[in-house]
């Protein structure tokens, strides 16, 4: 499946990758976190953009982060914790994986599960033929996040 304009802002554009792991190639904040509070330039500018590599989209795609919790989690991963050379950030964007109690109020909920994984985890997640020598528990551990930020509303 292709994303024609390679830009995702609205849910209808992000829906192409709903539930799919995507590697974050670049995180560009347009807001800041100061003293634990998000400081945005104004109320209409997205908090950040992310350049993503997703299996369902043949080219890299730019997504705009418009939820404060999603932005805070990305900020924490990239700016506060930091990413080492042997790590990668993977997100799963979804509006289909909320806990039942939240399914009818999803319009205002965060959308991203942010994970820092060992480098190479993305390929293992999206390609069943990648590293066939890894089986069972070893394969699961290779994909497991080192640290993650999953909104409480998601299952």
DAWO-V900350 format. One record per residue. N is the residue number from 1. PSI is psi in radians with two decimals (none if undefined). BURIAL is I if it has 9 or more other ideal C-beta (glycine too) atoms within 8 Angstrom, else O. Layout:
# DAWO-V900350
N;PSI;BURIAL  N;PSI;BURIAL
This chain:
# DAWO-V900350
1;2.45;O  2;2.58;O  3;1.89;I  4;-0.84;O  5;-0.02;O  6;0.41;I  7;2.34;I  8;2.07;I  9;-0.92;O  10;2.75;O  11;-0.66;O  12;-0.48;O  13;-0.69;I  14;-0.47;I  15;-0.44;O  16;-0.56;I  17;0.29;I  18;2.11;I  19;-0.03;O  20;2.39;I  21;2.43;I  22;2.41;I  23;2.32;I  24;2.00;I  25;-0.60;O  26;2.42;O  27;2.06;I  28;1.74;O  29;2.50;I  30;-0.11;I  31;3.12;I  32;2.82;O  33;2.06;I  34;2.21;O  35;0.67;O  36;0.02;O  37;2.45;O  38;2.22;I  39;1.91;O  40;2.65;I  41;-0.62;O  42;-3.10;O  43;-0.12;O  44;-0.35;O  45;2.33;I  46;2.74;I  47;-0.56;I  48;3.00;I  49;2.67;I  50;2.36;I  51;2.22;I  52;2.64;I  53;2.08;O  54;2.47;I  55;-0.63;O  56;-0.20;O  57;2.18;I  58;-0.54;O  59;2.88;O  60;2.62;I  61;2.55;I  62;2.22;I  63;2.49;I  64;2.32;I  65;2.02;I  66;0.01;O  67;2.34;I  68;-0.70;O  69;-0.77;O  70;-0.79;I  71;-0.82;I  72;-0.71;I  73;-0.73;I  74;-0.75;I  75;-0.78;I  76;-0.76;I  77;-0.91;I  78;-0.75;I  79;-0.63;O  80;-0.90;O  81;-0.86;O  82;2.73;O  83;2.17;I  84;2.99;O  85;-0.42;O  86;0.40;O  87;2.83;I  88;2.69;I  89;2.28;I  90;2.36;I  91;2.67;I  92;1.98;I  93;2.33;I  94;2.51;I  95;0.06;I  96;-0.10;O  97;0.70;O  98;2.64;I  99;2.58;O  100;-0.70;O  101;-0.41;O  102;-0.11;I  103;-0.52;O  104;-0.08;O  105;0.49;O  106;-0.25;I  107;-0.58;O  108;0.24;O  109;2.73;I  110;2.76;I  111;-0.24;I  112;2.34;I  113;2.04;I  114;2.25;I  115;2.44;I  116;2.15;I  117;2.92;I  118;2.50;I  119;2.35;O  120;-0.24;I  121;-0.66;I  122;-0.83;I  123;-0.72;I  124;-0.66;I  125;-0.70;I  126;-0.20;I  127;1.83;O  128;-0.33;O  129;-0.11;O  130;2.26;O  131;1.08;I  132;-0.31;O  133;-0.36;O  134;2.08;O  135;2.73;O  136;-2.21;O  137;-0.66;O  138;-0.70;O  139;-0.78;I  140;-0.74;O  141;-0.61;O  142;-0.44;I  143;-0.24;I  144;2.38;O  145;2.55;I  146;-0.75;O  147;2.59;O  148;2.83;O  149;1.77;I  150;2.11;O  151;2.43;I  152;-0.41;O  153;-0.17;O  154;2.57;I  155;none;O
